[in-house]
Amino acid sequence: MSFESIVNLPIYNPQKIYFNNLLNNETYDNQEQSNIQTDKINDSIELIAHRGLSSIAPENTIPAYIAAAEAGFKTVECDIEWTKDNVPVLLHDDTINRTARKSNGWKFIFPKKCSKCSFKELQKYDFGIWKNKEYKGTKIPTFNEILTCCKDYGLNLYVDLKESTDFNREKAQILIDKVKEAGLENNITWISFENDYLKIINDIMPEARIGYLSKTEPNNETIEILDNLKTDKNEVFLDIKYTKISEETSDLIENAGFDFESWTVNEQNQLNKMLNLDCKAITTDTITDSDNLFIQNNEHIN
C-alpha cells in the first residue's frame, strides 16, 4: 500500500466519536459534531501517539504514523525489536504472532520470535490485515523507514528500547548512527524500562533526551535512577503509568528537579488527573491532537 493511498483512508472510527469539552466535561454524540467547538489542550500538555494512531491503523506501521500526522499529532512513539540479522524493526512484542499474518491471512500457530527471523523472512508476512482488511499488505517497518516518515511529516519520535532485545552498545550505535544520518538528533527521545539501556545511549550520545519508563510508584530509588541518567548536556524525565502517580509523588519528582510524563491515557478522567498534576505529556491511543477527539470501540494493548 502506497503512502498516497494511506493518507486518503478515513482517520476516525466510523462507529462512534465522542467530543469532549475540557471545561465542563460534557460528552456529545457525533451527530452534533458540526455544532461543537472543542477546547484544545496542546498548550498545556503534549499528546504522543502510542505506536502511531493505533486505534485506527495497525500499530507500529507506517500507515499508523501517517494517520497520526494527519490527525494533528506532532509526536509519535514506536517500539524497537531486532531481527536475527541485526536489523532494527518496529514491533512491540518479542514475537510476531499478535500482529503478523502469513501471506494467506492465517495466524501463526506456534510462537515466532522476531529475533529468530531474518528481515527477509519478516518481509514475507502481512502486518496490517489483523487490524483491518484495508491495511492488507502492510509490511513491518525498519527503523530507517520510521525516521524517513518522521522527517517527511515533521514528527518527533519517542523510541522505546524493549526489554526483550538484549540491548547493547553495538545496537545503540546502529540506532544513533541512523538518527544522525537522518539529521533528527533533536527530534528523538529515548525511553525504556531498563535504565541500563538508557545509560548506553547516554554514553554514546550525552545530549540525548531520556525518559525512564516506570510502572511502579516513584520513590527515592526512582530519583536516584533519574539522577544517574543525567549528563551535563541532556534532559531526563520520568515516564510513568498514569495509575502510579499522585499529588504526593508528583511533588517528589518536581522537588527533585524532574518533570514527568504518563502512559497510556485513553479516557477523560485520566486526562483530567494528569492535567491537575502538571504532567508534561501523555502517550495515548484514543485522544487526537487536532481537536481533542476521543476515539472509542477499539481494542488497546498497554
Kinemage of the C-alpha trace (Angstrom):
@kinemage 1
@onewidth
@group {chain A} dominant
@subgroup {mainchain}
@vectorlist {calphas} color= white
{ca met a 1} P 0.000 0.000 0.000
{ca ser a 2} L 1.470 3.355 -1.020
{ca phe a 3} L 1.786 6.483 1.134
{ca glu a 4} L -0.677 8.222 -1.199
{ca ser a 5} L -3.363 5.592 -0.640
{ca ile a 6} L -2.813 5.608 3.113
{ca val a 7} L -3.408 9.305 3.611
{ca asn a 8} L -6.766 9.016 1.820
{ca leu a 9} L -8.076 6.464 4.306
{ca pro a 10} L -10.607 7.725 6.888
{ca ile a 11} L -8.842 8.981 10.000
{ca tyr a 12} L -11.569 8.491 12.597
{ca asn a 13} L -13.536 5.452 13.733
{ca pro a 14} L -16.858 5.485 11.853
{ca gln a 15} L -18.712 3.689 14.702
{ca lys a 16} L -18.746 6.471 17.265
{ca ile a 17} L -16.716 9.533 18.200
{ca tyr a 18} L -17.052 11.437 21.445
{ca phe a 19} L -16.284 15.132 21.537
{ca asn a 20} L -15.061 16.234 24.954
{ca asn a 21} L -15.109 19.745 26.294
{ca leu a 22} L -12.376 20.062 28.925
{ca leu a 23} L -14.024 22.980 30.677
{ca asn a 24} L -17.389 21.416 31.519
{ca asn a 25} L -16.622 17.725 30.872
{ca glu a 26} L -19.734 17.322 28.682
{ca thr a 27} L -19.886 14.481 26.134
{ca tyr a 28} L -21.656 14.695 22.778
{ca asp a 29} L -22.715 12.153 20.185
{ca asn a 30} L -21.150 12.534 16.779
{ca gln a 31} L -24.335 13.832 15.122
{ca glu a 32} L -23.676 17.119 16.981
{ca gln a 33} L -20.171 17.373 15.530
{ca ser a 34} L -20.820 20.454 13.414
{ca asn a 35} L -22.085 22.464 16.411
{ca ile a 36} L -19.243 21.712 18.822
{ca gln a 37} L -16.202 23.858 19.445
{ca thr a 38} L -13.762 21.695 21.396
{ca asp a 39} L -11.034 23.069 23.670
{ca lys a 40} L -7.510 22.267 22.644
{ca ile a 41} L -5.052 21.114 25.271
{ca asn a 42} L -1.894 21.344 23.200
{ca asp a 43} L -0.664 24.395 25.085
{ca ser a 44} L -0.724 22.674 28.492
{ca ile a 45} L 0.115 19.048 27.769
{ca glu a 46} L 1.728 17.303 24.834
{ca leu a 47} L -0.014 14.325 23.232
{ca ile a 48} L 2.063 11.412 21.942
{ca ala a 49} L 0.528 8.886 19.546
{ca his a 50} L 1.100 5.433 21.056
{ca arg a 51} L 2.632 3.256 18.298
{ca gly a 52} L 1.178 5.752 15.856
{ca leu a 53} L -2.580 6.290 15.682
{ca ser a 54} L -3.001 2.664 16.700
{ca ser a 55} L -6.724 2.908 17.397
{ca ile a 56} L -7.231 3.388 13.657
{ca ala a 57} L -4.302 1.797 11.828
{ca pro a 58} L -2.119 -1.211 12.672
{ca glu a 59} L 0.314 -0.282 15.433
{ca asn a 60} L 3.977 0.329 14.694
{ca thr a 61} L 3.389 0.583 10.936
{ca ile a 62} L 3.881 3.490 8.563
{ca pro a 63} L 0.106 3.862 7.978
{ca ala a 64} L -0.355 4.418 11.734
{ca tyr a 65} L 2.249 7.179 11.797
{ca ile a 66} L 0.860 8.899 8.722
{ca ala a 67} L -2.609 8.718 10.282
{ca ala a 68} L -1.201 10.312 13.447
{ca ala a 69} L 0.335 13.139 11.441
{ca glu a 70} L -2.902 13.662 9.532
{ca ala a 71} L -4.788 13.790 12.854
{ca gly a 72} L -2.562 16.612 14.047
{ca phe a 73} L -0.027 14.845 16.243
{ca lys a 74} L 3.437 16.346 16.432
{ca thr a 75} L 4.973 13.449 18.389
{ca val a 76} L 4.683 9.685 17.981
{ca glu a 77} L 6.066 6.631 19.789
{ca cys a 78} L 7.495 3.385 18.437
{ca asp a 79} L 8.899 0.122 19.806
{ca ile a 80} L 12.166 -1.384 18.611
{ca glu a 81} L 12.846 -5.102 18.206
{ca trp a 82} L 15.751 -6.721 16.349
{ca thr a 83} L 15.900 -9.402 13.676
{ca lys a 84} L 18.281 -12.338 13.570
{ca asp a 85} L 20.480 -10.378 11.150
{ca asn a 86} L 20.533 -7.331 13.455
{ca val a 87} L 18.048 -5.122 11.618
{ca pro a 88} L 16.064 -2.812 13.935
{ca val a 89} L 12.343 -3.066 13.169
{ca leu a 90} L 9.170 -1.681 14.719
{ca leu a 91} L 7.423 -4.255 16.902
{ca his a 92} L 6.036 -4.194 20.446
{ca asp a 93} L 6.110 -7.893 21.352
{ca asp a 94} L 9.104 -10.193 21.237
{ca thr a 95} L 7.038 -12.486 18.972
{ca ile a 96} L 5.275 -11.504 15.768
{ca asn a 97} L 2.198 -13.674 16.432
{ca arg a 98} L -0.219 -10.952 17.541
{ca thr a 99} L 0.330 -8.512 14.667
{ca ala a 100} L 1.621 -10.625 11.760
{ca arg a 101} L -0.196 -12.992 9.436
{ca lys a 102} L 1.010 -15.332 6.730
{ca ser a 103} L 0.513 -14.302 3.117
{ca asn a 104} L -2.741 -16.288 3.056
{ca gly a 105} L -4.013 -14.400 6.113
{ca trp a 106} L -3.552 -17.278 8.542
{ca lys a 107} L -2.219 -16.846 12.062
{ca phe a 108} L 0.957 -18.493 13.275
{ca ile a 109} L 0.225 -21.498 15.476
{ca phe a 110} L 3.473 -21.554 17.433
{ca pro a 111} L 5.334 -18.590 18.967
{ca lys a 112} L 7.568 -16.943 16.396
{ca lys a 113} L 10.225 -14.667 17.855
{ca cys a 114} L 11.349 -11.644 15.902
{ca ser a 115} L 14.949 -12.301 16.972
{ca lys a 116} L 14.813 -15.718 15.297
{ca cys a 117} L 13.656 -14.320 11.937
{ca ser a 118} L 15.747 -12.629 9.287
{ca phe a 119} L 14.470 -9.343 7.940
{ca lys a 120} L 13.944 -11.010 4.556
{ca glu a 121} L 11.661 -13.558 6.192
{ca leu a 122} L 9.662 -10.887 8.024
{ca gln a 123} L 9.066 -9.128 4.715
{ca lys a 124} L 7.010 -12.110 3.591
{ca tyr a 125} L 4.398 -11.510 6.280
{ca asp a 126} L 1.435 -9.160 6.499
{ca phe a 127} L 1.450 -6.732 9.450
{ca gly a 128} L -1.767 -4.909 8.597
{ca ile a 129} L -4.598 -7.309 7.876
{ca trp a 130} L -5.015 -8.307 11.546
{ca lys a 131} L -6.282 -4.782 12.196
{ca asn a 132} L -8.429 -4.236 9.129
{ca lys a 133} L -8.580 -5.655 5.618
{ca glu a 134} L -7.946 -2.137 4.265
{ca tyr a 135} L -4.390 -2.495 5.534
{ca lys a 136} L -3.718 -5.814 3.835
{ca gly a 137} L -0.158 -5.977 2.543
{ca thr a 138} L 1.332 -3.618 5.140
{ca lys a 139} L 4.939 -4.592 5.898
{ca ile a 140} L 6.904 -4.356 9.123
{ca pro a 141} L 8.881 -1.088 9.020
{ca thr a 142} L 12.583 -0.732 9.663
{ca phe a 143} L 13.931 1.989 11.929
{ca asn a 144} L 15.141 3.772 8.799
{ca glu a 145} L 11.586 3.883 7.467
{ca ile a 146} L 10.084 5.448 10.584
{ca leu a 147} L 12.862 8.048 10.596
{ca thr a 148} L 12.082 8.897 6.975
{ca cys a 149} L 8.388 9.127 7.796
{ca cys a 150} L 9.062 11.432 10.747
{ca lys a 151} L 11.260 13.650 8.602
{ca asp a 152} L 8.681 13.811 5.809
{ca tyr a 153} L 5.796 14.619 8.174
{ca gly a 154} L 7.641 16.792 10.686
{ca leu a 155} L 7.173 14.378 13.601
{ca asn a 156} L 9.137 13.985 16.803
{ca leu a 157} L 9.762 10.369 17.789
{ca tyr a 158} L 9.877 8.510 21.104
{ca val a 159} L 11.910 5.304 20.712
{ca asp a 160} L 11.079 2.544 23.212
{ca leu a 161} L 14.007 0.185 23.728
{ca lys a 162} L 12.274 -3.077 24.633
{ca glu a 163} L 13.442 -5.251 27.499
{ca ser a 164} L 13.465 -8.372 25.336
{ca thr a 165} L 16.067 -7.099 22.860
{ca asp a 166} L 19.290 -7.811 24.777
{ca phe a 167} L 20.264 -4.236 24.020
{ca asn a 168} L 23.981 -3.468 23.881
{ca arg a 169} L 26.427 -0.819 22.718
{ca glu a 170} L 26.561 -2.194 19.173
{ca lys a 171} L 22.795 -1.904 18.789
{ca ala a 172} L 22.768 1.544 20.348
{ca gln a 173} L 25.422 2.703 17.891
{ca ile a 174} L 23.372 1.377 14.953
{ca leu a 175} L 20.306 3.346 16.078
{ca ile a 176} L 22.204 6.528 16.860
{ca asp a 177} L 24.064 6.412 13.539
{ca lys a 178} L 20.749 6.143 11.702
{ca val a 179} L 19.314 9.069 13.654
{ca lys a 180} L 22.348 11.199 12.798
{ca glu a 181} L 22.200 10.189 9.125
{ca ala a 182} L 18.578 11.346 9.071
{ca gly a 183} L 19.503 14.621 10.795
{ca leu a 184} L 16.963 14.009 13.562
{ca glu a 185} L 19.183 14.210 16.646
{ca asn a 186} L 16.991 16.963 18.113
{ca asn a 187} L 13.735 15.134 17.374
{ca ile a 188} L 14.341 11.838 19.168
{ca thr a 189} L 13.547 10.866 22.760
{ca trp a 190} L 14.827 7.518 24.028
{ca ile a 191} L 12.638 5.677 26.557
{ca ser a 192} L 12.945 2.332 28.305
{ca phe a 193} L 12.090 0.422 31.467
{ca glu a 194} L 15.750 -0.610 31.505
{ca asn a 195} L 17.843 2.249 32.843
{ca asp a 196} L 20.993 0.362 31.774
{ca tyr a 197} L 19.828 0.614 28.157
{ca leu a 198} L 19.348 4.354 28.541
{ca lys a 199} L 22.780 4.653 30.108
{ca ile a 200} L 24.274 3.059 26.982
{ca ile a 201} L 22.550 5.711 24.854
{ca asn a 202} L 23.922 8.388 27.189
{ca asp a 203} L 27.462 7.072 26.924
{ca ile a 204} L 27.400 7.382 23.130
{ca met a 205} L 25.203 10.476 22.859
{ca pro a 206} L 25.414 12.565 26.071
{ca glu a 207} L 22.965 15.154 24.735
{ca ala a 208} L 20.205 12.582 24.094
{ca arg a 209} L 16.805 13.282 25.666
{ca ile a 210} L 15.996 10.406 28.037
{ca gly a 211} L 12.739 9.126 29.556
{ca tyr a 212} L 12.840 6.419 32.214
{ca leu a 213} L 9.720 4.252 31.945
{ca ser a 214} L 8.133 3.032 35.169
{ca lys a 215} L 5.005 1.151 36.235
{ca thr a 216} L 5.593 1.487 39.977
{ca glu a 217} L 5.071 4.384 42.374
{ca pro a 218} L 8.023 6.800 42.394
{ca asn a 219} L 10.290 6.776 45.421
{ca asn a 220} L 13.819 7.814 46.354
{ca glu a 221} L 15.252 4.962 44.284
{ca thr a 222} L 13.433 6.390 41.255
{ca ile a 223} L 15.063 9.769 41.881
{ca glu a 224} L 18.463 8.101 42.124
{ca ile a 225} L 17.941 6.388 38.760
{ca leu a 226} L 16.936 9.682 37.146
{ca asp a 227} L 19.946 11.430 38.678
{ca asn a 228} L 22.282 8.753 37.327
{ca leu a 229} L 20.907 9.255 33.815
{ca lys a 230} L 21.733 12.950 33.774
{ca thr a 231} L 24.723 14.343 31.948
{ca asp a 232} L 25.696 17.977 31.740
{ca lys a 233} L 24.061 18.142 28.302
{ca asn a 234} L 20.765 16.232 28.411
{ca glu a 235} L 17.174 16.325 29.645
{ca val a 236} L 15.875 13.436 31.770
{ca phe a 237} L 12.261 12.816 32.828
{ca leu a 238} L 10.104 10.091 34.359
{ca asp a 239} L 7.630 8.384 32.006
{ca ile a 240} L 5.195 6.666 34.358
{ca lys a 241} L 1.986 4.647 34.158
{ca tyr a 242} L -0.825 7.099 34.889
{ca thr a 243} L -2.247 4.984 37.740
{ca lys a 244} L 1.050 5.167 39.654
{ca ile a 245} L 1.333 8.912 40.080
{ca ser a 246} L -0.339 11.026 42.771
{ca glu a 247} L -0.090 14.560 44.090
{ca glu a 248} L 2.413 13.405 46.707
{ca thr a 249} L 4.645 11.510 44.283
{ca ser a 250} L 4.422 14.195 41.605
{ca asp a 251} L 5.702 16.640 44.240
{ca leu a 252} L 8.553 14.230 44.955
{ca ile a 253} L 9.523 14.236 41.277
{ca glu a 254} L 9.191 18.014 40.933
{ca asn a 255} L 11.162 18.747 44.104
{ca ala a 256} L 13.986 16.576 42.781
{ca gly a 257} L 14.130 18.776 39.677
{ca phe a 258} L 12.444 16.448 37.176
{ca asp a 259} L 9.299 16.546 35.045
{ca phe a 260} L 7.072 13.555 34.441
{ca glu a 261} L 5.027 12.237 31.543
{ca ser a 262} L 2.494 9.403 31.650
{ca trp a 263} L 1.128 6.453 29.703
{ca thr a 264} L -1.301 5.146 28.424
{ca val a 265} L -4.020 7.778 28.941
{ca asn a 266} L -7.177 6.988 26.996
{ca glu a 267} L -10.102 8.428 28.993
{ca gln a 268} L -11.335 11.859 30.031
{ca asn a 269} L -10.966 11.349 33.790
{ca gln a 270} L -7.406 10.077 33.295
{ca leu a 271} L -6.556 13.117 31.213
{ca asn a 272} L -8.050 15.495 33.787
{ca lys a 273} L -5.979 13.871 36.540
{ca met a 274} L -2.778 14.346 34.539
{ca leu a 275} L -3.625 17.974 33.820
{ca asn a 276} L -4.177 18.616 37.531
{ca leu a 277} L -0.816 17.045 38.395
{ca asp a 278} L 1.069 19.187 35.862
{ca cys a 279} L 2.008 16.219 33.704
{ca lys a 280} L 4.000 17.476 30.718
{ca ala a 281} L 2.896 14.873 28.150
{ca ile a 282} L 0.729 11.794 27.772
{ca thr a 283} L 1.031 8.805 25.491
{ca thr a 284} L -2.407 7.889 24.150
{ca asp a 285} L -4.247 5.530 21.822
{ca thr a 286} L -7.506 7.424 21.636
{ca ile a 287} L -7.114 11.175 22.117
{ca thr a 288} L -6.247 13.077 18.973
{ca asp a 289} L -4.025 16.108 18.954
{ca ser a 290} L -6.022 18.036 16.379
{ca asp a 291} L -9.299 18.724 18.150
{ca asn a 292} L -9.481 16.643 21.301
{ca leu a 293} L -11.440 13.705 19.931
{ca phe a 294} L -11.757 10.506 21.913
{ca ile a 295} L -11.854 7.504 19.603
{ca gln a 296} L -13.690 4.536 21.111
{ca asn a 297} L -14.761 0.947 20.340
{ca asn a 298} L -11.221 -0.241 19.615
{ca glu a 299} L -9.029 -2.752 21.425
{ca his a 300} L -5.891 -1.378 23.058
{ca ile a 301} L -2.942 -3.233 24.499
{ca asn a 302} L -0.952 -1.313 27.141
